[in-house]
Amino acid sequence: MKVTFESAGDAEKVVKRMVFLAYEACGGSTGMGFLQARTSANEEQVWKAAYNCDYVMGRMMKWGCKWTQTTIEIRDQKFQHDYQAFSHVYKDNG
């Protein structure tokens, strides 16, 4: 899926919010993630820690997308609860 925005910079704002919402939906750390776990984090802290959305402050996300200043591209995939903890809240298309 590809979404296009009219204003430059809007795509990154939306991706930043998506990452934060996925982080919050994970609920808590898993496995060795307890070593990096934070009890609370704001959107900016999550964004700075989410350079690849693999593990974000102890929460297993394994999610990603590509974006430019005006586009966001997300590949269709089936989420796995073991690897994408947010999928208990946000369901995939499968």
N, C-alpha and C positions, 0 to 999 in steps of 0.2 A: 504494500500500500504506500502511496506517495501523496503527501499533502503539500500544497503550495500556498504561501502567504504573500500578501502584497507588499508589506513593509519589511525592509531589511532588519534583521535582528529578532523578529518575532518568532522564528522557528526555534532559535536557541532558548528563548524564554519558555516556550511550550515544552521543549525537551527537558529543561531544568525542572519544571513542575512535574512532568511525568516521572522522572527519576525519583524525586522526593516522595511522590505518592506511592510508587512501587516500594521504596524503602520503608515507608510507614506501614504498608500492607504486609510486609514480611513478618511483623510482630516482634521479632527478637532474634538473637544470634543463634547459630547452629554450630555444632561440633566445636572445633578449635576457634571458631569465631568469637567465643567468649573472651579471648585475649584482646580483641580489638573493640569489643562491644561498648557502646555508649548508652546511657540510660535515656538521653534525649539529645536531639540535634535539630537545628533549624535547616531550612532549605539551602542556605548558602553553605553551611558546613557539610551537608550531604553532597552538594554539587562539587565541592573541592575534593572530597574523598572518592568520588565516583568516576575516576579517570577511565575505567573500563567496565564498570558495572558488573564485575565478577563477584567479589565480596565487597560490600560497602559497610565499613565500621562493624564488621562481624556478622552482617546479614547476607545470606546467599541469594544473589539476584540473577546472575548469569543472563543478563538481558542487554540488548544494545540496539542502536539504530544509527543511521547516517543522516547528517543534516548539513545544510549550508545556511547562509543567512536567510534564505527564503523558502527552503524546502525541508521536509522531514520524510525519510524513507524507512519504513519498518517492514521487515520480511515476515511473511506469514509463517508461523510455526506453532507446534503443539507444545504448550508449556508442561514441564515435568515438576510435580510438587516437590520432589527431592532436591531439585536444583534451582527452581524459581519459586521461592517461598511466597512471593506476592500472588501466585496463581490461586491461592485459596480465596482471595478476594477478587482479583481480576482474572476472568476466564478468557481462554483463547477461542479461536474460531472453530477448533476441532471437536 
